Amino acid sequence: MQHTVSKIVTLSGVGLHSGAETVLNINPASASSGLVFVRVDVADKDNIVPAKWNHVVDTRLCTVVGNKDGVTVGTIEHLMAALAACGVDNAVIELDGPEVPIMDGSAEPFIEAILDVGLKAQAAPRRGIKILKEVSVRDGDKIVTLKPGIGSRYQIEIDFPHPEIGRQSAQIDMFSGDFINQIAEARTFGFLHEVNALRAMGLALGGSLENAIVLDTDSVMNPEGLRCPNEFARHKVLDAVGDLYIAGGPIVGQFEASKPGHNMNNLVLRELFSQPDAWAFVDLYMDHVPEVDLPVMSCASETSVLKVAVRA
């Protein structure tokens, strides 16, 4: 069944790129209304921004959605991933700035806050997007593919010429609780030379060792080190889950990617929806209640029951 939050969830923090302090409220919403941002700091134009794939206006540094009046909300991917992991289908997300707070650079703070207030079941089935045939997008050595399959599986491989990263992979199934157990606490990452260049351009103003993994030429600069050896690949899974949740529901099928990024993730959705015979809406009936009382980066899993009915 569909779910919304049982009451208002409030979080606050700095924006990764803007450096501005932002207060964010996740409000309950009616069944089948979806996920919508409201910029409460904007009063002179339309301040409602749907969290939808076809409203993505920028993917260079993060995923940014916008409306016809040019009002935008940036760095939405970690929050979207948390909503996907918790099974939140409907919410009105209010914020008083242009960017979702980065928190610790992962999805875990959002998940804890959501599950702390709990979810409210709604009298309507979840709407998923079932992949009916394979679609791919390619850019040089980057490739992202959606293909038919059981469950909602994400499989990613990355390759960076850095001694702390190199070639890594990670994979999960969203319908088995893998995200909360294995992916949620994986942090965003960047390279020191890129951070310095971005700050010179007035970007990455809120970035720090408190909310990102930062790498110099040969090492991780964070004193605490990594949360797991393949944290970089796991974070790329996190980003992909968030970027694809703005499709309008969970993906039923397989996401496979080599060297993905926000742009490639959005491009594969655009390719998918450009082919009417490649997908179909389905009704999902799931007995799955996630919990956050789990060890960091554990390999434990939960049990879920999934039934799929194709919507005519």
C-alpha positions in Angstrom: 0.0 0.0 0.0 1.0 3.7 -0.3 2.5 5.5 2.6 3.1 9.0 3.8 4.7 10.3 7.0 2.5 10.1 10.0 3.4 13.7 11.0 5.7 16.5 10.1 9.4 15.6 9.9 11.8 18.5 10.5 15.5 18.6 9.6 17.9 21.5 9.3 21.5 21.9 8.0 23.8 23.5 5.5 23.5 23.2 1.8 26.5 21.5 0.2 26.9 24.0 -2.6 25.1 27.1 -1.4 26.5 27.0 2.2 23.2 28.4 3.4 21.4 27.0 6.5 18.1 25.5 5.5 15.1 24.2 7.4 13.3 21.3 5.7 9.8 19.9 6.6 8.5 16.7 5.2 4.7 17.0 5.5 2.0 14.3 5.2 0.2 14.3 1.8 -2.8 12.6 0.3 -2.7 9.3 -1.5 -1.5 9.3 -5.1 -0.3 12.9 -4.8 3.4 12.0 -5.1 6.4 14.0 -3.9 6.4 17.7 -4.3 8.8 20.5 -3.1 7.5 23.9 -1.9 10.0 26.8 -1.6 8.5 28.7 1.3 11.1 31.5 0.8 9.6 32.3 -2.6 6.5 34.5 -2.7 6.6 36.4 -6.0 6.3 33.4 -8.3 5.2 29.7 -8.5 7.0 28.1 -5.6 5.9 24.5 -6.2 8.4 22.1 -7.8 7.5 18.5 -8.6 10.1 15.9 -7.7 9.8 14.3 -11.2 12.3 13.2 -13.8 11.0 15.6 -16.4 11.5 18.5 -14.1 15.3 17.9 -13.8 17.1 21.1 -15.0 20.7 20.5 -13.9 22.8 17.4 -13.2 26.4 18.8 -13.3 27.1 18.6 -9.5 23.9 17.2 -8.1 20.3 16.6 -9.2 18.3 19.9 -9.5 14.6 20.1 -10.2 12.8 23.2 -11.3 9.5 24.7 -12.5 8.5 26.9 -15.4 9.1 30.1 -13.3 12.7 29.1 -12.8 12.3 28.1 -9.1 14.7 25.3 -8.3 15.6 22.8 -5.6 19.0 21.3 -5.6 20.8 18.3 -4.1 17.6 16.3 -3.9 19.1 12.8 -4.5 20.0 11.8 -0.9 16.5 12.8 0.4 14.9 11.0 -2.5 16.9 7.9 -1.8 15.8 8.0 1.9 12.1 8.4 0.9 12.5 5.4 -1.5 14.1 3.3 1.3 11.4 4.1 3.8 8.6 3.6 1.3 7.2 7.1 1.4 5.1 7.6 -1.7 3.5 10.9 -0.9 4.8 14.0 0.8 4.9 17.8 0.6 8.5 18.8 1.2 8.9 22.5 2.4 12.2 24.2 2.5 13.3 27.8 3.0 16.2 27.8 0.5 17.4 26.5 -2.8 19.0 23.3 -1.7 18.2 20.3 0.5 20.6 20.2 3.5 23.5 17.8 3.0 23.5 16.5 6.6 26.4 14.1 6.9 26.6 13.4 3.2 24.5 10.3 3.3 20.8 9.3 3.4 20.9 7.9 6.9 19.9 11.1 8.8 16.8 11.5 6.6 15.9 7.8 7.2 16.3 8.1 10.9 14.1 11.2 11.1 11.4 9.7 8.9 11.2 6.4 10.7 11.3 8.2 14.1 7.9 9.7 13.4 6.7 6.6 11.5 4.6 6.1 8.4 0.9 6.2 7.7 -0.6 3.6 5.4 -3.0 4.9 2.7 -5.8 3.1 1.0 -4.2 2.8 -2.4 -1.7 0.4 -3.9 1.9 1.6 -4.5 2.5 2.4 -8.2 5.7 1.0 -9.5 7.4 1.2 -12.9 8.0 -2.2 -14.5 10.7 -2.4 -17.1 9.4 -4.4 -20.1 12.4 -4.2 -22.4 16.1 -3.2 -22.1 17.0 0.5 -22.6 20.5 1.9 -22.4 22.3 5.2 -22.6 26.1 5.5 -23.3 28.6 8.4 -23.1 32.1 7.2 -23.9 33.0 4.5 -21.3 29.9 5.4 -19.2 26.9 3.2 -19.7 23.6 2.9 -17.8 21.0 0.2 -18.5 17.5 -0.6 -17.3 16.3 -4.1 -18.0 13.5 -6.5 -17.0 13.9 -8.5 -13.9 12.5 -9.6 -10.6 12.6 -7.2 -7.7 14.3 -3.8 -7.8 18.0 -4.5 -8.3 20.7 -1.9 -8.6 24.2 -3.0 -9.7 27.0 -0.4 -10.2 30.7 -0.5 -11.0 33.0 2.5 -10.7 36.7 3.0 -11.6 38.7 6.0 -10.4 42.5 6.5 -10.9 43.0 7.0 -7.2 44.7 4.5 -4.8 41.8 4.7 -2.3 39.1 4.0 -4.9 40.2 2.1 -8.0 37.7 -0.3 -9.4 34.7 -1.0 -7.0 31.3 -2.4 -7.3 28.1 -2.6 -5.2 24.7 -4.1 -5.6 21.4 -4.3 -3.7 17.7 -5.2 -4.0 15.5 -2.4 -2.8 12.7 -4.8 -1.9 14.8 -6.8 0.6 15.8 -4.0 2.9 19.4 -3.9 1.5 19.4 -0.1 1.2 19.0 0.6 4.9 21.4 -2.1 5.9 24.2 -1.6 3.4 23.9 1.7 1.5 22.2 4.4 3.7 25.4 5.6 5.5 27.6 5.8 2.5 28.8 9.4 2.1 29.2 11.6 -0.9 32.9 12.2 -1.9 35.1 14.6 -3.8 38.7 15.4 -4.6 40.5 18.3 -2.9 41.6 19.9 -6.2 38.0 19.9 -7.4 36.7 21.3 -4.1 39.2 24.2 -4.3 38.1 24.9 -7.9 34.4 24.8 -7.1 34.9 27.2 -4.2 36.7 29.6 -6.5 33.5 29.5 -8.6 31.2 30.1 -5.5 30.2 26.5 -5.2 30.7 23.7 -2.6 30.6 26.5 0.0 29.0 24.1 2.6 31.3 21.2 2.0 33.5 19.9 4.8 35.0 16.8 6.3 31.8 16.6 8.3 29.6 16.0 5.3 31.8 14.4 2.6 34.7 12.1 2.0 37.5 14.3 0.7 40.5 12.8 -1.1 43.9 14.4 -1.7 46.3 13.0 -4.3 46.8 9.7 -2.5 44.7 9.4 0.6 41.4 10.0 2.4 41.6 13.2 4.4 38.8 12.4 6.9 40.4 11.5 10.3 37.8 8.7 10.8 38.5 7.1 7.5 35.9 5.2 5.5 32.8 3.5 6.8 33.5 0.5 4.6 36.1 -0.4 2.0 33.7 0.2 -1.0 31.9 3.2 0.4 32.5 5.1 -2.9 30.6 2.5 -4.9 27.9 2.2 -2.3 27.3 6.0 -2.5 26.9 5.7 -6.3 24.2 3.2 -5.6 22.6 5.7 -3.2 22.6 8.4 -5.8 21.1 6.1 -8.4 18.3 5.1 -6.1 17.5 8.7 -5.4 17.8 9.8 -9.0 15.5 7.0 -10.2 12.9 7.4 -7.5 11.7 10.6 -9.2 10.5 8.4 -12.0 7.2 8.4 -10.1 7.6 5.2 -8.1 10.0 2.3 -7.5 11.6 0.6 -10.4 10.6 -3.0 -10.9 13.5 -4.5 -12.8 17.3 -4.1 -12.9 19.5 -1.0 -13.0 23.0 -1.8 -14.2 25.7 0.9 -14.6 29.3 1.4 -15.3 30.7 4.8 -14.2 27.2 6.4 -13.6 26.4 9.9 -12.5 23.4 12.1 -12.1 23.3 13.0 -15.8 23.4 9.4 -17.0 20.8 8.4 -14.4 18.4 11.1 -15.7 19.1 10.3 -19.3 18.2 6.6 -18.9 14.8 7.7 -17.4 14.2 10.0 -20.4 15.1 7.2 -22.8 12.8 4.8 -20.9 9.8 7.1 -21.0 10.4 8.0 -24.7 9.6 4.3 -25.5 6.0 3.5 -24.4 6.5 -0.2 -25.0 9.5 -0.3 -22.6 7.6 0.2 -19.4 4.3 -0.1 -17.6 2.7 1.1 -14.4 2.1 -1.7 -11.9 0.5 -2.0 -8.5 2.7 -3.1 -5.7 1.5 -4.7 -2.5 4.3 -5.0 0.0 4.5 -6.2 3.6 7.7 -4.4 4.5 8.3 -2.0 7.4 12.0 -0.8 7.5 13.7 -0.1 10.8 16.8 2.0 11.6 18.1 0.0 14.6 20.8 -1.6 12.6 24.6 -1.7 12.7 26.6 0.6 10.4 27.1 -0.9 7.0 25.9 -4.4 8.0 25.2 -7.2 5.6 22.0 -8.1 7.4 18.7 -8.1 5.4 15.0 -7.9 6.0 12.3 -10.0 4.6 9.6 -8.5 2.4 6.7 -9.9 0.4 6.0 -8.5 -3.0 3.0 -9.1 -5.3 2.8 -7.3 -8.6 -0.4 -6.6 -10.5 -0.1 -5.0 -14.0 -2.4 -2.0 -14.2 -4.6 -2.0 -17.3 
